[in-house]
């Protein structure tokens, strides 16, 4: 079988949601797929579940490793991929039956580096919410070069709503950061794909269903205080190694870092907020010293917040708890 799409699923203690996830991938209308499940040292029944699927469906590939983190699991899965394109699914989410057939047809027809789509958020009570990558409708259903329109860097940041040409990823050595114990490692992958791509495509339809009420999700872990900083320091190291890309994208990088630091600030435990703000302030001052902040990219309210964080983090903490 010629593999059209390899689907990488990193699995860690996901037994509660795993069957729903695997069934949705197994039942894709596109049958020429490879389903790579990377068990990242689970201590529950997750490994038993994916092994059972592999016994009954030859398209499943199981990789069992000690706990190394999500970034490592994704990279191990990508290294095993045989597909022309690669997709990612988190083990507590699920996808529509026609997701990969639709995305693959678009990718082939337009010979693109990657295609992405809108998505839906859902919870265990059955409530759903449609989420658009962007509310600027002119970006949908056509080929775009991110280098020509940096506004695409303002789109919703995720890696799992799309398909990526494997040749494109390998040629540009695009992978996930493997920082032990860290989170948000998809940020670096997302940023690199947009930096290197010449042809991308966005679909205004939701196929991917993203769970928002898993208590074990990294976005719900108040102890991962500085993981966002670690990830953005690594992205900056990547830019420093690619001087042409840095000149092109350094201002956009600072914008994305500001927005995601704010996201991180909102979710961390109260007792860590002030220390995080002080780190935030130092990074803003360093970016300003290097003349890497383009104020025209920020809204007026963001500029006011930036000023307050940079010069008066304690006041920001008091007013924006």
C-alpha positions, 0 to 999 in steps of 0.5 A: 500500500502506498501511504498517502498520509501518516498520522502521528499520535503521541500517547501518554496516560490517555486511556479515558479518551483514547478509543474515541480518538483512535476510532476517528482516525481508523474510520477515515474515508481516506484508507491509504493511511499509516497510524503511528501511535507513540506510547510515551511511557504511559502507566495506565492502559493506553499501551494495551489499547493501542496494541489491540488496535495494531493487532486488528489493523495493519495500518497501526504502528506502535512505538513504545518508549520511556517518558520523554515528553510530547516533543520527542514523541512527535519526532519519533513518530515523524521519523517512522512516517512513510506517508507523502503527508504527515498529520498530528492528532492528540490522544484526547481529541478526535477528527471527522471521518473525511478530514484527511481525504479532504485535506489530501485532495487540496494538498495534491491539487495545489502542490502545497507545503501544508494545508490547515483548516478551522476546528471545533472545541468541545467538552465532555458535556457535548458542548461545542464551539466553532473556532476559525483560524482567522476571521479575515475571510479573504485568506481562505480557499486559495494558495498563500505565501506566508513571506508575502503576507505576515498577517498569517502569523496572527492565525490560531496557533496549532499544528493538528488541524493540518497536513504537512508535506513530508518532503517539506519538513525533511528538507527544512529539518522542521521538528518539535523541540524536545525540552524535557518536562516542557510544554507548548512544543508545538509553538516552535514547529508552527513558527518554523513551518510558516517561516519556511513555507512558500505555498500554504492553504487554509480551509474554512471548514472544521474537521478537528475536534479539540477537547478543552476539559481534560484536566491533565492537559498542559494548558491546565497545568499551573506548575508549568510556569516558564515553559512558554519562555523556554519554547520561545528562547528555543525559537529565537535560537532557531532564528539566530541560526538562520539570519535571513529568516531572522531579518524577515520574521524577528518582529513577528516573533516578538509579537507572537511571544508577547501574545503567548506570554500573556496567554501563559500569564492568565493560566499559571497559578496566582503565586507564580504570576509576579515572578513570571511578569518580571521575566516577561518585563526583562524579555521585553526590555531585551527585545527593545534593546535589540530594536526588534519590536515593531509597534505598528504590529500591536493594538493600542491596548497591547502597547499599553499593557506592554508599557505597564509590564515592562516598567511596572510589573507589580502594578500590572499584577495588581490590576490584571490578576 
